[in-house]
Structures are given as structure tokens and as C-alpha cells.
């Protein structure tokens, strides 16, 4: 497994940041200049997240569906891809998590691993 692309990681953070700016503008000053400047940026970041997630080779249907959630979808997809990457790295040759090896040893015995 590989890490999520830099494009997805950057666009996910940008998407969250722009939606935070838009919501804070809506709650506080409601300036049209801010909305007209940040709104298209948020839309582009959202579309880039969708496209970057679709291009990920290890993205399943759930990951692609999570990326469509406005505002936080990029971070959810990135988290899911990173979790899959980490679990693939920690799996041993028997495809058991590394914590099982620490607890039972490589042969499955209850003796501690030295």
C-alpha cells in the first residue's frame, strides 16, 4: 500500500479550511467579498478531492463515497487510505497485526518474544 497522494492531502486540508472560513463569515460579518472569493476556491478544492480520491489505486467504494461529504470528505478519505496503508505495513508474514506477534510470539506460543 502507498500513502495518499500529496494532491489529496493538500486539497483535503484546503477544503476544510475554506469551509471553515465560509461558515465563520456566515456567522459573523457575512461579507459578500469573502464569500465570492473563498466560495469558488472551496468548490475547486472539493472537486480536486473527488478526482484525487477516484485516482487513488487502493480507494474502495466507501472511500470514494466518503470523499463526497462536503467540507470534511477529503479528510475522511485521507484517513481511511492512511489507515489502510498503516495496517498493511504492520501486518507480518502471517497477515496478523504486529500486536499479536508481541503478545504470542511468531510461533503462536504464549511465551514473551525476546
N, C-alpha and C positions, 0 to 999 in steps of 0.2 A: 504494500500500500504506500501511497505517497501522500504528502501533505497537501491540503487545499492550495490552489494557486494563489499567487500574490495578488492577482486581479480580484479574486473573490474575497480575500481577506481585506483588501483596501476598500472595495466597494461596499462590503458589509458594514464596516465602521462608518463610512461616509453616509450610507443610507440611514443608519441610526442617528448620526449627528444632525443630518438635515431634518429628519422628522422631529427631533428634539427642538431644533430652532423654530420650525414651523409651529409646533404646539405651544412653545413658550411665547411666541409672537401672538398667537391667537388668544392666549390667556391674558397677556399683559397689554401691550400697546396696540396691537392689530394694525401694524403699518403695512400698507399695500406694497411699498417698495421692497420690503423684506420678503413678503410672500411672492412677489413677482420675480425676485432674484433667486431665492432658495427653492421655490417650487419646482422649476424645471431641472435644477440640479438634483433634487430628490428623485424626480421621475427618471432621470438618466441613470442615477445610481441604482434605482430599483430594477430597471431593465438590464443593466450590466450584471447585477446579482443573478437575475433569472438566466441570462445567457451563460455566465461563467459557471453556474451550477449545472446547467444542462451539458456543458462541455467537460465536466469532471468525469473521468473514466469510471470511478467507483461510486458514483452517485446513483442511489436506487430511487424508486418511485417516491418513497417517503421523504427523502432528502430534497428531491425536486419540488414536492408539494410544500414542504416547509419553507423553501426559498420564496414562495409566492405570498407569504404572510407580509403585509406591508409594515415597514419600519424595522422589524426585528427578524424577518425571514432570512436575511443574509447571515446573521449571527447564528441562528438556529441551524442552518445548513452547514455553516463552517464548523460549528460544534459537533455536529453529527459526523462529518467527514474526519475531523481530528480525532474523535473518539474511536472511529473505526481504524484509523491509522495507528493509534496508540495500542489498541487491543491486538492488532496484527503484529506489532513489534514485540509485545510482551509474551505472546504465545511461544511455547517451546516446541521441540520437535514432535511432541505428542499432542500438540494443539490444546494443551491445558494452560490456564493462566499461570503466570510466574509465581503467584502466591501459593498455588497448590504445590509447586516444587519446593518452596521454602518450608511448607508445613509437612509434607510427606516424603520429600526426597525424590530423586529421579526414578527410583525403582518402585515407588509406591509404599515403602516401609514407613513406619511411624517414627523411626529414629531421626534425630535432627541432622540436617545437612551440614557437613564441615568443610 
